[in-house]
Amino acid sequence: MAHAVTQAAERHVVEQLCEGAAGRSVIPRLRTLSPQLPVSYSFTPISQLLALQHSPCVSLLGWDTEQFQQWSQEGLGYWTESGGVPPTILPRARLLLVGYITDQPTDGQHDGSLYIRDANGCVPCEVLQSDCSCLESLLIFPCWIYIPTHHGGGYVEVLSPPIPVTQPEVAANVLAVSSFITPESAILYLHNIKRSHGCQVSVTGQVSLVTSLVTVRSKTFFFFFLQDTKQSVPVIVQVPSKLFWYQVLNIGDTYEVTSLALSSLRGSSRQVFAVTSSSLLALCPPLCPSCPSYPVTENSEKLTESIETERSSDRPLERPTGRRSKESKTLTYKGVLTRVLNAPAGLYELDGALLLCTAYTQLPSGGRGLRVGARVEVCDAHLQQSPSPLFPTLVLSSCLRSRLRICHFSRLNTPCSLSSGARHLYLHLLFCYRLRLPEYLWMCHVIDKLQEKLCPRLVRQSCITRPLSDGAQGPAEKLLFPILSSWSNGRRERNLRDEMVTDPHDCPLREYSPLPPPWCLPLLAAFPSLVTTSKNLHGEESNRRLHWSHYLLRSGDLSTPHVLLGVLQVSSSGSLLLKDQSSSLACLVLPAPPLTWIGCVLEVHHYHLVTENVEVKDDGENQRSRTYAVFLAQDVRILHSSHSSSSSCPLARPRVQPPAKIPRPEASRAQRHLVIERLEGRCMKPGQSKELQFRATASWVDIQRPSPEEEDREAKRPDEADKPVSKVTLLFSSSSVRWFHFLQPNKLYRLTTTGETDSGVFERLSAPPLDTVSGPQCLQVPAEWTLEDVEVSILAVDVSSLHGVL
């Protein structure tokens, strides 16, 4: 049986890893491991793993059932202690993974991440403990987790050290390269103006800080600091082939770094040491005497006690504007990730009590490994207390000088939501408007509410959460623009390198002012209760004879302004409705809105809420009640329009003057233009108890034909331009009543048919006059026909035909 396993291993090595003699050279090493390879396990090529494994799994070579159960119980520790509903554990898969660890993906671009590759595939991997010796070595991975991602593919979490199949080449002793200097001597060397140009040095020191791995303008880099008992010196790593050092460096360990050159920071005269392509990194014994260590907080309750103790001694700073400002506390914290609140916005929950915000940094590998149940460490993070009443009291935020790393991978069957990069809406707004943390948290809350109201049934989620490729504002940014732009006025542009290196440290998270919500975005279902429960009711009026009463609430009377937002729709009875995913709210717009508003997302800050109560004695109900909003058309802002289109999302745009001649629709349909002269009110349709109807008197208007072919055909017909203006009575009933609130006298409209191409259809469907023999013809407007607004000033119309009409 062992021989069969060895043969399978040999075939896998030859086919997936090497070829010919190179493949046969590693087979003897595999034979020595064959007693450890159970028959039930099989080797999996990386290409098959990516293509066929669509659910998370864990492979634990050599583990029995008891070991697996103990491992599972340890992964449920937080939920067992808190009494919450325990999640499910990762299912086991009996797969063996063999490959090379590399820092270079298939596209050849170094990004600081690690990968496992074989002959036919490459998969990203996360390793808890890594060193330089594992690179480009053929390894067997006995214990690992595979996590598929939403955008396709997946990544591997390596649980235990891989077993080398081939021994890595031993690097030359770095001590023989050059003599090493301490960080104290390195600082003196930086400030020595007489130093030789182009000279390189080697430094030995303890790593005190590792910043975030940052990509700016397609350039990836990070800093680390080497210290001794007296000084700390910064080192920048921006050579692509050395970016994997980010995975290797551990805070508190002592390293020897060779061939460091001097470099000036972009846009600054400050000089730092820079890693070169010939630099080497080696772990060495701790310095003597040892450097000071920094405490790590691992309990949210202790963190709260510490904050309460220091609160009395903290004196708030005063900004020039008079707003009270606090200073954040910098610390290192370890905790269990218990909830992913909003991965694109960088919001997570630690230990069920602490909010972690990673928006001000760039997550390594896009956040791979940040799954519910993982234990994480956040180094040099900023702790803020009560920055926003919408979120937990304690908020821990990582800046560019912070480092977030996984201490233990999650053992739960939970997905990983990767960050989509700098073009995501949250990060776009954060950097564009230079937001502080309280402002950013409120912005995230508003965008979440906007998605809750509209997505996915009314507006596509990608339309809300993704900036447009043409640079135009999406609905979320358009909603937030007035207040975000007011906050960003006067704030200087961020200098990312200075934030990472400069002492004393300064970044947008260092100071903060708690921010009450400037306004809120409630669901439409909550508005009716506002009128009856609010303490700010403007007035009440009743008429006992009609058994009628009403309540009025002005939007300005609410302590926190409530923004009215929804998609404008029309009911079958002709009533205007604002709709979101929770409910719809009747509304009255004054004056009548244009027809193009139908289907648009409207935002209104100034409005009146009215609740009318009517007592009905003859009906089974004692009282009928309805709530509606009243607002002016001039107070409406269109955030999103379904009539215009963009590369990724339809948007509302300022009205652009079209050409003088009206182009025909793609599918030629019969249409005529008309001017409304008189509009009558809605009434019950004769013989119908609930169906409404209304009628309008209009005049047909002739429009010049745009195409030469059309003009040739019309030339063969009798000239219609000399015909007198013909009038018509339009009857609207059934669902065509929806046009009632949009029609206005003395305005020009286009009436378009469906399924008809002959303009004579308007005469064929016309009936004799309703009231008098000499009255205008009557046209029953079918429910499927459409009406559109037309601007008179931009049309090539027969002016004589409009004389006396407009």
Disulfide bonds with the S-S distance in Angstrom:
Cys463-Cys649 1.82
